[in-house]
Amino acid sequence: MSTTITGTSITFQWNAISGAIEYQYSLDNGATFKTAGTATSYTAASLQPNQSVSIIVRAVSQCQPGINSQAVTGKSSNPLGDGIFVPNAFTPNADGKNDILYVYGTNIKKTSLWVYNQWGELLFKSDTQGSGWDGTYKSTAQPVGVYVYYVEATMNDGQVITKKGTVTLLR
């Protein structure tokens, strides 16, 4: 069996078996099988980077129910590697688009984010991944302007990446 891997999919391909009328595959270690028809490939799509998928395939003939293959595991790629991204602007105007300043990355295990105003006052701190700054301080919307951020991200492999920069708050 061979695999073709991208950041969001894994395609498993197997050789055709003489006499097979259909192929079936299992993604739950053989507990249930779905039919692939006569196709000799299956694509697991909509994956996250670094996500693993295991597949078992069996060929079914008119005479025999088929024998399961050994499980084969593929892992989607991570084209961004250990990079992190912080936008340079956001618009906390409650329109549902870009309202919260988040730290982005495909391989982050843990992250901390600090946001400061132009006088160095700490306005926001979070040690929770997925928690971002909504542009407020003590429940008060902050004015349009440039703010300083500092990020410390621990990647899944244990590497620690720090990043600092500025973000513009727009309304």
Secondary structure by P-SEA (a helix, b strand, c coil): cbbbbcccbbbbbbbbbccccbbbbbcccccbbbbcccccccccccccccbbbbbbbbbbccccccccccbbbbbbbcccccbbbbbccccccccccccbbbbbbcccccbbbbbbcccccccccccccccccccccccccccbbbbbbbbbbbccccbbbbbbbbbbbcc
